[in-house]
Amino acid sequence: MSLFRFSKLPKSKPFTFTPRYYDPVQDELEERAKQREMRKQDDLEGAKMRIRSGFKSKYKADANFAQKSKRQQNIRLLLIIGFLLLGAYFVLTEFLPVWIQMIEKTE
């Protein structure tokens, strides 16, 4: 190793990151305060926030309500599927023979 160098090597920069303290409780409190201020507003966004928070609080607070709403959604879905299947059966039984005869006549 030589004592004299022709070029000077740069020194590394020190790492100067100072971590911040994160408090999830304080963050949640600030978020709720901001939402409360939004709900107090009389404009369209305030009305949307009030409606949205009402739905969320009702859905979270009452487990029975969530269970009932899911049951109603499933029943509604089954009814829709049933009506669609009945409609498809009706169309196929009534119009399929007519379509087959029309196709056979054209050949």
C-alpha positions in Angstrom: 0.0 0.0 0.0 1.4 3.3 -0.9 1.4 6.4 1.2 0.8 8.7 -1.7 -2.2 8.4 -4.0 -2.8 10.2 -7.3 -6.6 10.3 -6.8 -8.5 11.0 -3.7 -11.3 8.5 -2.9 -14.6 10.0 -1.7 -15.7 9.4 1.8 -18.9 7.6 2.4 -21.9 9.6 3.5 -23.2 8.8 6.9 -26.7 7.4 7.3 -28.8 10.1 8.9 -32.2 8.6 9.1 -34.2 9.5 12.2 -37.1 7.1 12.7 -40.5 8.6 13.5 -42.8 7.3 16.2 -46.0 5.8 14.8 -49.0 5.6 17.2 -51.9 3.6 15.6 -54.3 4.8 18.3 -53.5 8.4 17.6 -53.7 7.8 13.8 -57.2 6.3 14.2 -58.3 9.1 16.5 -57.2 11.7 13.9 -59.0 9.8 11.1 -62.2 9.7 13.1 -61.9 13.4 13.8 -61.4 14.1 10.1 -64.5 12.0 9.3 -66.5 13.8 11.9 -65.6 17.1 10.3 -66.6 15.7 6.9 -69.9 14.5 8.2 -70.7 18.0 9.6 -70.4 19.6 6.2 -73.6 20.2 4.2 -72.2 19.6 0.8 -72.5 16.4 -1.3 -69.3 14.8 0.0 -70.5 15.3 3.6 -73.8 13.6 2.8 -72.0 10.7 1.2 -69.7 10.3 4.2 -72.7 10.3 6.6 -74.5 7.7 4.7 -71.4 5.5 4.3 -70.5 5.7 8.0 -74.1 4.8 8.9 -74.0 1.7 6.8 -70.6 0.7 8.2 -71.5 1.2 11.8 -74.7 -0.7 11.5 -73.0 -3.5 9.7 -70.1 -3.7 12.2 -72.2 -3.3 15.3 -74.9 -5.9 14.7 -73.6 -9.3 13.7 -77.2 -10.5 13.4 -77.8 -7.8 10.8 -74.8 -8.9 8.8 -76.0 -12.5 8.9 -79.5 -11.6 7.8 -78.3 -9.4 5.0 -76.1 -12.2 3.6 -79.0 -14.7 3.9 -81.2 -12.3 2.0 -78.6 -11.8 -0.7 -78.2 -15.6 -1.2 -82.0 -16.1 -1.4 -82.3 -13.3 -3.9 -79.5 -14.9 -6.0 -81.2 -18.3 -5.9 -84.5 -16.8 -7.0 -82.9 -15.0 -9.9 -81.1 -18.2 -11.0 -84.4 -20.1 -10.7 -86.3 -17.6 -12.8 -83.6 -17.6 -15.5 -83.6 -21.4 -15.6 -87.4 -21.5 -15.9 -87.2 -18.9 -18.7 -84.6 -20.9 -20.5 -86.6 -24.1 -20.2 -89.7 -22.3 -21.5 -87.8 -20.9 -24.5 -86.2 -24.2 -25.3 -89.5 -26.3 -25.0 -91.6 -23.8 -26.9 -89.4 -22.4 -29.6 -86.7 -25.1 -30.2 -89.0 -27.4 -32.2 -90.1 -24.4 -34.3 -86.5 -23.4 -35.0 -85.5 -27.0 -35.9 -88.4 -27.2 -38.4 -87.3 -23.9 -39.9 -83.8 -25.1 -40.3 -84.9 -28.4 -41.9 -87.1 -26.6 -44.4 -84.2 -24.4 -45.5 -82.0 -27.4 -46.2 
